[in-house]
Amino acid sequence: MTKPLISIIVSSFNNEKYLPKCLDHLINQTLSDIEIICIDDASSDNSLAVLQDYAKRDDRIQILTNDENCGLSIVRNRGLEVAKAPYIMFCDGDDYYNLDMCEKMYYAIDNHHADLAISEINVIYHARREMKISDDHYYTLKYHGQQTINRALYFNTDFSVDNKIFKKSLIDQYHIRFPERLHYEDAYFTPAYLYASHTIYYLNERLYNYVRHASSIMSDTWSNNSDNDFAIDHIYIFFQLFDFLEANQLLEKDQPLYWELFASYVKLAIEHSKTKSRIKEIRQKCAAFIEQHRDSYNQASDNTKEAIRYLVFSKFHISTTRIKGWILKLWPTYCLEIDNALRLQSLQLKHQRLLDELNQLIIQQKQK
C-alpha cells in the first residue's frame, strides 16, 4: 500500500453488533488512500474476531489490542502513536461514515489549506430520542466554508472529534493527546487543538453517523443513575487543559477565553452531577484551582468571574439543564395534548358549521 493520505483511528469495545457496518463503510470509501487503525480495548464479545476477519480481506486494516480495558482516551492515543498519514480522523466502532466522507473531508482541509475541517453529524437514535432537539442544535454547523478561529467559534462548534479531520503535524508539534482515564475526552482534545490552530473549514453536510444507544456515555450523563456519575470529569479535563496551554505558551493567546470555557464546563459538571456531595466536591476543587491560578483568573472578564463565583461559591444553584431534560421528556406528551386539543377544536367547529347549515335548511323549508 502506498503512503496513506488519512489515518482513521477506530476504537472498538464490545461492538460486534455494529462493527461490520462501520468497517464496510470504511473499506468502501471513495477515497481509497487510507489506513484503518483498529484498536480493540479488551472486548469480551466477538469484536476482535470481526476485526480480524476484515483485516484478512483488506490490508489497509491494522489491528492493535489491549490486554485490559483501558478506555477511549488510551485507545485513541495508541492509534496516534502509530498513524502514518498527514491527516487524522476518528471513528467509534458503533458508528459509521458516509461512503464519501474521507474524500470530502480531505478535499476540505487540503485544498483550502485549513488547520481543521468539520462536517455535521447525523444522529441515529436507538435510545434517548428525546434529546433530538438538543442534538440538532449542537451538531448543526453555525458557520460555512473557511473561517478564522475566534472566541465566538469556540462556543458555536461542537467538540466531538469524530466529525473532524486534523493535521498530524499540529498534533505532533504540540503533542496533543487525549486525557487518560477520564470521560468527555473530546472536550479536552478539540479545544487544545483549536488553541494551536488558525483556520477551520466548515463542510455543511452530515457525513458522520452517530448511533446513540442506551450504553453511551452521554446517555449516562443524562440519566439519574448515581453509579454513573462522571460529570466531575468535566472539570478535571479543564484543569489538564490549563496545564497543556501553559506548557505550550498558548494560554497567553487568550486567557479570558480559557476562563469563559472553564465556567461553561463547571456549569456542566454541577448540573449533571447526581449527588449533593459530588457537587460540593466539584466546588471545592474549583475553588482550590482558582486560588492556585489567581493571576490568570484575574484576567477573566467581569461577567465570567461573576458566573464562576455564582457556580463555585453560591450555596444555591438551579439546574437549568435538568429542567431542560424534564421538558424534553414531557415534550412528546405536551405535543400530543396540543394536537388532541386542536383536533377537538376542529371537530367542534365542524359540528357548529353542520348545525348552522341544518338550521338554514330548516328555515328554507319553512319559507317554502
FISEMAR-68392 format. One record per residue: x, y, z of N, C-alpha, C in turn. Coordinates in steps of 0.05 Angstrom, whole numbers, padded with zeros to 5 digits, always signed. Atoms other than C-alpha are relative to their C-alpha. Example, Ala and Ser with C-alpha at 12.3 -4.5 7.8 and 13.67 -1.06 7.14 Angstrom:
+00018-00024+00000+00246-00090+00156+00018+00024+00000-00016-00024-00001+00273-00021+00143-00015+00022+00014
//
This chain:
+00017-00024+00000+00000+00000+00000+00018+00025+00000-00014-00025+00000+00025+00070-00017-00005+00015+00026+00004-00015-00025+00032+00120+00039-00028+00012+00000+00027-00010+00000-00039+00137+00061-00002+00030+00004+00005-00028-00003-00069+00206+00059-00013+00006+00028+00014-00003-00025-00112+00195+00121+00004-00025+00017+00001+00022-00020-00103+00152+00183-00026+00002+00016+00025+00001-00015-00170+00132+00212+00003-00018+00024-00004+00014-00025-00167+00111+00285-00028-00009+00009+00025+00012-00007-00224+00063+00301+00001-00013+00028+00000+00011-00027-00239+00049+00374-00022-00021+00002+00020+00022-00002-00274-00017+00390+00000-00012+00028+00004+00014-00025-00302-00045+00454-00028-00012+00000+00026+00014+00000-00357-00097+00452-00019+00011-00021+00016-00012+00022-00382-00071+00385-00008-00021-00022+00003+00020+00022-00392-00137+00347-00026+00004-00015+00026-00004+00013-00464-00118+00331+00003+00022-00021-00001-00024+00017-00443-00052+00298+00025+00000-00018-00025-00001+00014-00372-00065+00273-00002-00006-00030+00001+00006+00029-00390-00097+00205-00008+00025-00016+00009-00024+00015-00428-00034+00183+00021+00021+00001-00021-00020-00003-00373+00011+00210+00023-00006-00020-00023+00007+00017-00318-00027+00173-00007-00001-00030+00008+00000+00028-00358-00037+00109+00001+00028-00012+00001-00027+00009-00366+00038+00104+00028+00013+00000-00028-00010+00002-00291+00048+00115+00015-00012-00023-00015+00013+00022-00263-00003+00066-00011+00007-00027+00012-00007+00026-00311+00022+00012-00001+00031-00004-00002-00029+00003-00293+00096+00019+00008+00007-00029-00007-00009+00027-00289+00134-00047+00029+00009-00002-00029-00006-00001-00220+00157-00025+00013-00025+00011-00011+00026-00008-00180+00092-00022+00027+00003+00015-00027-00003-00012-00113+00121+00002-00002+00006+00030+00004-00003-00029-00128+00110+00076+00012-00024+00014-00006+00023-00018-00103+00067+00133-00020+00000+00022+00021+00004-00020-00152+00039+00183+00012-00013+00024-00013+00010-00024-00122+00031+00252-00022-00007+00021+00021+00009-00018-00169-00011+00295+00012-00009+00026-00010+00008-00027-00156-00017+00370-00022-00012+00016+00020+00014-00016-00195-00069+00408+00008+00003+00030-00006-00006-00029-00200-00049+00482-00009-00023+00018+00006+00024-00016-00203-00119+00511-00030-00007+00001+00029+00007+00002-00273-00135+00486-00005-00028+00011+00007+00027-00011-00309-00193+00519-00019-00014-00019+00017+00013+00021-00352-00207+00457+00017-00008-00024-00015+00008+00024-00331-00225+00386+00010+00023-00017-00009-00024+00015-00309-00155+00366+00028-00005-00013-00027+00004+00011-00236-00176+00357-00001-00019-00023+00003+00019+00022-00256-00235+00313-00011+00014-00025+00010-00015+00023-00296-00187+00269+00022+00016-00012-00022-00016+00010-00236-00141+00263+00020-00018-00016-00020+00018+00013-00190-00200+00245-00011-00010-00026+00012+00009+00025-00238-00224+00192+00002+00021-00021-00002-00022+00020-00239-00156+00158+00029+00006-00007-00029-00005+00006-00163-00149+00164+00010-00020-00021-00007+00020+00020-00157-00213+00123-00008+00009-00028+00011-00008+00026-00198-00181+00068+00013+00025-00011-00010-00027+00009-00165-00112+00067+00026+00006+00015-00026-00005-00013-00091-00099+00080+00004+00028+00010-00001-00027-00011-00106-00026+00097-00007+00000+00030+00009+00002-00027-00133-00051+00164+00023-00010+00018-00021+00008-00019-00083-00054+00222-00015-00003+00027+00013+00005-00026-00105-00084+00289+00020+00002+00023-00014-00001-00026-00079-00066+00358-00019-00010+00021+00017+00010-00022-00104-00099+00422+00010+00009+00027-00007-00006-00028-00105-00080+00495-00005-00025+00017+00003+00024-00017-00095-00135+00547-00022+00005+00021+00021-00006-00019-00143-00099+00594-00015+00025-00011+00016-00022+00009-00199-00049+00584+00012+00026+00011-00015-00024-00008-00164+00019+00585-00016+00026-00004+00016-00024+00005-00217+00068+00560+00007+00013-00027-00002-00011+00027-00226+00110+00498+00024+00017-00004-00022-00018+00003-00171+00160+00511+00026-00015-00006-00024+00016+00004-00116+00108+00516+00000-00014-00027+00004+00013+00026-00144+00072+00455+00008+00020-00023-00006-00019+00021-00141+00135+00412+00029+00009+00001-00028-00008-00002-00073+00155+00438+00019-00021-00012-00015+00021+00013-00046+00087+00417-00001+00003-00031+00003-00004+00028-00073+00100+00348+00016+00023-00011-00016-00023+00008-00040+00168+00345+00030-00006-00002-00028+00007-00001+00027+00137+00361+00009-00015-00025-00008+00016+00024+00026+00091+00300-00009+00011-00026+00011-00011+00024-00011+00134+00250+00022+00011-00018-00021-00008+00020+00030+00148+00186-00009+00022-00018+00010-00019+00020-00014+00194+00145+00002+00029+00011-00002-00028-00008-00011+00271+00145-00026+00010+00013+00025-00009-00012-00084+00275+00167-00012-00023+00017+00011+00019-00020-00121+00241+00225-00030+00003+00001+00029+00001-00005-00194+00221+00231-00006-00021+00021+00008+00020-00020-00231+00182+00285-00027-00011-00006+00026+00012+00003-00289+00134+00284-00004-00020+00022+00006+00019-00021-00322+00097+00341-00012-00025-00013+00007+00025+00012-00336+00024+00327-00030-00005-00003+00029+00003+00002-00411+00031+00336-00013+00021-00018+00009-00020+00019-00416+00089+00287+00009-00006-00028-00011+00005+00027-00402+00095+00212+00001+00026-00016-00003-00023+00018-00380+00144+00158-00019-00003-00024+00011+00001+00027-00418+00162+00095+00023-00009-00018-00021+00011+00018-00381+00129+00037+00019+00020-00012-00018-00021+00011-00353+00195+00012+00011+00019+00021-00009-00018-00021-00335+00224+00079+00030+00007-00002-00029-00005+00001-00259+00215+00073+00007+00018-00023-00006-00016+00024-00257+00244+00003-00008+00029+00005+00010-00028-00004-00298+00306+00022+00016+00014+00022-00015-00012-00021-00261+00317+00087+00029+00007-00008-00027-00005+00010-00193+00310+00054+00001+00025-00018+00002-00023+00018-00213+00359-00001-00003+00026+00016+00006-00025-00015-00239+00409+00051+00025+00010+00014-00023-00009-00015-00176+00411+00093+00025+00005-00017-00024-00002+00017-00123+00401+00039-00002+00022-00021+00003-00020+00022-00149+00444-00018-00003+00028+00011+00003-00026-00011-00166+00501+00029+00022+00007+00020-00023-00005-00018-00102+00496+00070-00009+00008+00028+00011-00005-00027-00142+00495+00135+00015-00017+00020-00011+00017-00022-00117+00470+00202-00019-00022+00009+00021+00019-00009-00182+00433+00214-00023+00002-00019+00026+00000+00015-00244+00413+00175-00020-00015+00016+00022+00011-00016-00311+00395+00205-00025-00004-00016+00026+00005+00013-00375+00364+00180-00022-00001+00021+00022+00004-00019-00444+00356+00211-00002-00030+00008+00004+00027-00010-00465+00294+00250-00030-00007-00003+00027+00011+00001-00526+00252+00235-00004-00019+00023+00005+00016-00024-00553+00223+00300-00022-00021-00006+00019+00022+00003-00587+00155+00296-00008-00010+00027+00009+00005-00028-00630+00141+00357-00008-00029+00004+00008+00026-00011-00630+00072+00388-00009+00004+00029+00008-00008-00027-00643+00108+00454+00001+00030+00002-00001-00029-00006-00654+00178+00483-00009+00018-00023+00010-00016+00022-00695+00204+00425-00009+00027+00009+00009-00026-00010-00719+00260+00470+00022+00021-00002-00022-00019+00002-00650+00291+00460+00003+00012-00028-00003-00008+00028-00663+00304+00386+00002+00030-00004+00000-00029+00003-00678+00378+00393+00027+00011+00009-00026-00009-00010-00615+00388+00434+00023-00008-00019-00020+00010+00019-00573+00345+00386+00000+00016-00025+00001-00015+00025-00598+00382+00325+00013+00027+00003-00012-00026-00004-00578+00448+00355+00030-00002+00003-00029+00002-00006-00510+00424+00379+00016-00008-00025-00016+00011+00022-00488+00386+00317-00004+00014-00027+00003-00015+00025-00515+00433+00263+00021+00022-00001-00022-00019+00002-00458+00476+00238-00012+00029-00002+00008-00028-00001-00465+00551+00252+00015+00017-00019-00017-00015+00019-00413+00571+00201+00001-00015-00027-00002+00013+00026-00399+00556+00128+00027+00008-00013-00025-00005+00014-00333+00549+00090+00023+00007+00019-00024-00006-00014-00266+00577+00112-00005+00022+00021+00003-00019-00021-00265+00613+00179+00026+00003+00016-00023-00005-00018-00210+00645+00221-00010-00005+00029+00009+00008-00027-00214+00618+00292-00002+00025+00018+00004-00022-00018-00243+00669+00341-00015-00010+00024+00012+00008-00025-00274+00668+00410-00028-00011-00004+00028+00009+00004-00347+00661+00386-00001-00029-00011-00001+00026+00013-00327+00600+00345+00001-00023+00020-00003+00021-00021-00308+00560+00408-00027-00008+00012+00026+00005-00013-00379+00567+00435-00022-00007-00020+00019+00007+00020-00413+00552+00369+00009-00023-00018-00010+00023+00014-00375+00490+00347+00001-00024+00019+00000+00024-00018-00385+00420+00375+00029-00009+00003-00027+00009-00007-00323+00389+00408+00005-00029-00007-00004+00027+00008-00333+00319+00381+00024-00002-00019-00022+00003+00019-00271+00292+00345-00008-00017-00024+00007+00019+00021-00309+00242+00302-00009+00012-00026+00009-00013+00025-00335+00292+00251+00020+00020-00010-00021-00019+00007-00268+00326+00241+00024-00014-00013-00026+00010+00010-00202+00317+00204+00021+00019+00009-00021-00015-00013-00138+00340+00238+00026-00003-00015-00027+00002+00010-00068+00355+00216+00018-00014+00020-00017+00015-00018-00020+00304+00245+00024+00017+00008-00023-00017-00007+00036+00356+00242-00005+00018+00024+00008-00016-00023-00001+00401+00291-00002-00017+00025+00003+00018-00023-00018+00343+00336+00027-00008+00011-00027+00008-00009+00055+00321+00338+00016+00024+00011-00015-00024-00009+00083+00392+00345-00006+00007+00029+00007-00007-00027+00044+00404+00409-00006-00024+00018+00005+00025-00013+00039+00331+00429-00028+00000+00013+00028+00000-00010-00037+00336+00436-00009-00029+00002+00010+00027-00005-00065+00273+00467-00026+00002+00016+00025+00001-00016-00130+00252+00500+00007-00004+00029-00006+00004-00028-00132+00256+00576-00009-00028+00009+00006+00028-00005-00128+00185+00601-00015-00004+00026+00017+00008-00023-00177+00152+00649-00021+00021+00007+00021-00020-00005-00226+00210+00642-00021-00002-00023+00021-00002+00020-00293+00217+00606+00000+00028-00013+00003-00025+00015-00311+00273+00557+00027+00009-00011-00027-00006+00009-00241+00269+00529+00001+00018-00025+00001-00018+00023-00262+00305+00465+00000+00029+00008+00002-00028-00010-00275+00368+00506+00027+00010+00009-00027-00008-00004-00201+00369+00521+00015+00002-00027-00015+00002+00024-00172+00348+00454-00006+00022-00020+00008-00019+00020-00212+00394+00409+00007+00029+00008-00009-00027-00008-00202+00459+00449+00031+00003-00001-00030-00002+00002-00127+00443+00455+00009+00003-00028-00007-00002+00028-00123+00434+00380-00008+00027-00011+00009-00026+00010-00163+00497+00367+00019+00022+00009-00019-00020-00010-00116+00538+00411+00026+00000-00017-00024+00002+00016-00059+00513+00367-00004+00006-00030+00008-00003+00028-00096+00527+00302-00007+00029-00007+00007-00027+00010-00114+00588+00259-00026+00000-00016+00024+00000+00018-00168+00566+00209-00015-00026+00001+00018+00023+00002-00226+00518+00203-00016+00002-00026+00018+00001+00023-00264+00496+00141-00025-00016+00009+00026+00012-00008-00338+00481+00155-00013-00012-00025+00012+00014+00022-00368+00429+00109-00028-00008+00008+00028+00002-00010-00444+00434+00117-00014-00024-00012+00013+00025+00009-00461+00361+00103+00002-00020+00024+00000+00020-00021-00480+00305+00151+00015-00025-00011-00017+00022+00010-00423+00256+00137+00006-00021+00021-00005+00020-00021-00414+00222+00204-00026-00009+00013+00024+00011-00011-00468+00176+00231+00005-00010+00028-00004+00006-00028-00470+00174+00307-00025-00016+00010+00021+00017-00010-00511+00117+00336-00002+00004+00030+00004-00005-00029-00538+00139+00404-00016-00023+00012+00013+00022-00013-00554+00079+00447+00001+00002+00030+00004-00002-00029-00570+00065+00520+00026-00001+00015-00025+00003-00015-00499+00048+00540+00021+00021-00006-00019-00021+00006-00466+00110+00512+00005+00018+00024-00008-00017-00022-00430+00159+00558-00021+00023+00003+00018-00022-00002-00478+00216+00540-00027-00009+00011+00025+00010-00012-00538+00172+00558+00003-00002+00030-00006+00001-00029-00505+00160+00626-00001+00028+00012+00000-00027-00010-00495+00235+00633-00028+00010+00006+00027-00010-00003-00569+00249+00624-00017-00017+00019+00016+00017-00017-00592+00192+00668+00002+00009+00029-00001-00006-00029-00605+00195+00743+00014-00021+00016-00014+00022-00013-00563+00134+00758+00026+00010+00013-00023-00011-00014-00514+00155+00812+00025-00017-00003-00023+00018+00004-00469+00095+00795+00017+00010-00024-00013-00010+00024-00451+00130+00730+00004+00031+00002-00003-00028-00005-00433+00198+00759+00028+00010-00009-00026-00008+00012-00377+00221+00712+00002+00030-00004+00000-00028+00007-00395+00294+00709+00024+00016+00010-00023-00014-00012-00337+00315+00753+00024+00000-00019-00022+00001+00019-00291+00295+00696+00001+00025-00018+00000-00025+00015-00312+00360+00661+00021+00019+00011-00019-00019-00011-00270+00400+00710+00028-00011-00001-00027+00011+00001-00212+00351+00711+00013+00004-00027-00012-00004+00026-00203+00357+00636+00008+00029-00005-00007-00028+00003-00203+00432+00641+00023+00008+00018-00025-00004-00016-00151+00430+00697+00024-00008-00018-00021+00009+00018-00108+00390+00648+00004+00018-00024-00003-00018+00023-00123+00437+00591+00016+00024+00007-00015-00023-00010-00096+00495+00632+00030-00007-00001-00028+00008-00001-00031+00457+00643+00012-00002-00028-00009+00003+00027-00026+00440+00569+00005+00027-00013-00002-00027+00013-00038+00512+00546+00024+00016+00012-00022-00014-00013+00011+00540+00597+00027-00011-00009-00026+00013+00008+00066+00489+00579+00008+00006-00028-00006-00005+00028+00060+00505+00505-00002+00029-00008+00001-00029+00004+00057+00581+00513-00025+00008-00017+00024-00006+00015-00014+00580+00484-00021+00015+00017+00019-00013-00017-00050+00607+00545-00002+00030-00004+00000-00029+00004-00028+00678+00531-00015+00008-00025+00016-00006+00024-00064+00673+00464-00027+00012+00007+00026-00011-00008-00129+00686+00501-00007-00012+00027+00006+00010-00027-00132+00675+00577-00029+00004+00007+00029-00003-00006-00202+00705+00584-00017-00021-00013+00015+00021+00013-00227+00654+00534+00001-00026+00016-00003+00024-00016-00199+00597+00576-00020+00000+00024+00017-00001-00024-00237+00621+00638-00030+00000-00008+00028+00001+00010-00301+00631+00597-00008-00029-00006+00005+00028+00004-00296+00559+00574-00001-00016+00026+00000+00013-00026-00279+00537+00644-00027+00004+00014+00026-00004-00013-00343+00569+00671-00021-00017-00012+00021+00017+00013-00385+00532+00619+00003-00029+00008-00004+00028-00007-00354+00466+00639-00004-00006+00030+00008+00002-00028-00361+00478+00713-00030-00002+00002+00029+00001+00001-00434+00491+00698-00010-00028-00008+00008+00027+00008-00440+00424+00661+00005-00020+00022-00007+00019-00021-00405+00387+00717-00020+00001+00023+00019-00003-00022-00451+00415+00770-00028-00009-00008+00027+00006+00008-00515+00408+00730-00005-00030-00005+00003+00029+00006-00502+00335+00711+00009-00018+00023-00008+00017-00023-00476+00311+00779-00025-00011+00013+00023+00015-00010-00522+00261+00812-00005+00004+00030+00003-00003-00029-00510+00277+00886+00010+00027+00009-00009-00025-00011-00501+00338+00930+00029-00001+00009-00027+00002-00009-00436+00311+00957+00020+00003-00023-00017-00004+00024-00407+00308+00886+00001+00029-00008+00000-00029+00007-00429+00380+00873+00018+00015+00019-00017-00013-00020-00395+00401+00938+00030-00005-00007-00027+00007+00007-00332+00364+00916+00010+00017-00024-00006-00016+00024-00333+00400+00848+00006+00028+00008-00004-00028-00008-00339+00468+00881+00026+00003+00015-00024-00002-00016-00283+00454+00930+00025-00001-00018-00023+00003+00018-00235+00431+00875+00003+00024-00018-00001-00024+00018-00253+00490+00830+00010+00024+00016-00010-00022-00016-00242+00539+00887+00030-00002+00005-00029+00004-00003-00173+00509+00900+00015+00006-00025-00013-00004+00026-00156+00511+00826+00002+00030-00006+00001-00029+00005-00177+00585+00821+00021+00013+00017-00020-00013-00018-00134+00603+00881+00028-00006-00009-00026+00008+00010-00075+00565+00852+00009+00016-00025-00006-00014+00025-00081+00604+00787-00013+00028+00001+00013-00026-00005-00104+00671+00815+00008+00021-00021-00009-00021+00019-00062+00714+00768-00014-00003-00027+00013+00005+00025-00091+00682+00707-00030+00005+00002+00029-00004-00005-00162+00682+00736-00007+00029+00000+00005-00029-00002-00157+00757+00748-00002+00013-00028+00002-00010+00027-00151+00766+00672-00027-00006-00013+00027+00006+00011-00221+00737+00661-00017+00025+00001+00018-00023+00001-00276+00786+00644-00017+00000+00026+00016-00003-00024-00320+00812+00700-00025-00019-00001+00023+00018+00003-00380+00773+00672+00007-00029+00005-00009+00028-00004-00340+00708+00671+00005-00005+00030-00006+00004-00029-00315+00718+00742-00026-00001+00016+00026+00000-00014-00386+00733+00765-00014-00027-00004+00012+00026+00005-00411+00669+00732+00014-00022+00016-00015+00020-00015-00355+00628+00764-00006+00002+00030+00006-00004-00029-00368+00659+00833-00027-00012+00007+00026+00011-00005-00441+00640+00827+00000-00030+00000-00001+00029+00002-00426+00569+00806+00016-00013+00022-00019+00013-00019-00369+00555+00854-00005+00007+00029+00002-00009-00027-00385+00596+00915-00028+00004+00010+00028-00003-00008-00461+00602+00915-00010-00026+00013+00011+00024-00013-00499+00555+00962-00023-00011-00015+00024+00009+00014-00558+00550+00915+00006+00001-00030-00004+00001+00030-00559+00530+00842-00024-00014-00012+00023+00012+00015-00619+00517+00797+00011-00012-00025-00010+00014+00023-00602+00465+00746-00018+00004-00024+00016-00005+00024-00628+00492+00680+00001-00024-00019-00003+00024+00017-00602+00430+00645-00020-00021+00008+00019+00020-00009-00644+00384+00689-00029+00009-00007+00027-00010+00008-00705+00429+00676-00004-00005-00029+00002+00005+00029-00690+00424+00602-00005-00029-00005+00004+00028+00003-00685+00349+00610-00028-00009+00005+00028+00006-00006-00753+00345+00642-00019+00010-00022+00016-00010+00022-00782+00389+00587+00001-00018-00024-00003+00018+00023-00753+00343+00534-00015-00026+00004+00014+00025-00005-00782+00282+00568-00030+00004-00002+00029-00005+00000-00851+00315+00574-00009+00011-00027+00007-00013+00026-00848+00346+00504-00019-00017-00017+00019+00016+00017-00880+00287+00466-00028+00000+00011+00026+00000-00012-00937+00285+00516-00014+00027-00004+00010-00027+00004-00945+00360+00511-00010+00004-00029+00007-00002+00028-00946+00357+00435-00026-00016-00006+00024+00016+00004-00998+00301+00437-00025+00014+00011+00023-00014-00012-01043+00341+00484-00008+00024-00018+00006-00023+00017-01037+00403+00439-00014-00010-00026+00011+00011+00024-01052+00360+00378-00029-00008+00004+00027+00008-00007-01113+00330+00412-00019+00023+00004+00016-00024-00005-01137+00398+00434-00008+00014-00027+00006-00012+00026-01131+00425+00363-00020-00016-00016+00020+00017+00013-01168+00365+00335-00028+00003+00011+00026-00004-00012-01223+00374+00385-00012+00027-00008+00009-00027+00008-01228+00448+00368-00010-00001-00029+00008+00003+00028-01232+00429+00294-00027-00014-00002+00025+00015+00000-01287+00378+00307-00024+00018+00010+00021-00017-00011-01326+00429+00348-00008+00021-00021+00006-00019+00021-01321+00480+00291-00016-00013-00022+00015+00014+00020-01344+00428+00241-00029-00006+00009+00027+00006-00011-01402+00408+00287-00017+00025-00001+00015-00025+00000-01422+00481+00294-00009+00008-00028+00006-00007+00027-01418+00491+00219-00023-00017-00011+00022+00018+00008-01463+00430+00207-00027+00008+00012+00024-00009-00013-01513+00456+00258-00011+00025-00014+00008-00025+00013-01514+00524+00223-00013-00007-00027+00011+00008+00026-01525+00490+00155-00027-00013+00003+00025+00014-00005-01580+00447+00184-00022+00021+00006+00019-00021-00006-01615+00508+00213-00008+00016-00024+00006-00014+00025-01611+00543+00146-00020-00016-00017+00018+00018+00015-01644+00483+00112-00028+00000+00012+00027-00001-00013-01700+00483+00164-00015+00025-00006+00013-00026+00006-01712+00557+00154-00010+00001-00028+00007+00000+00029-01713+00548+00078-00025-00017-00004+00023+00017+00003-01763+00491+00084-00025+00013+00011+00023-00014-00012-01809+00532+00129-00009+00023-00018+00007-00022+00018-01807+00590+00080-00015-00010-00024+00014+00011+00023-01830+00544+00024-00028-00007+00008
//
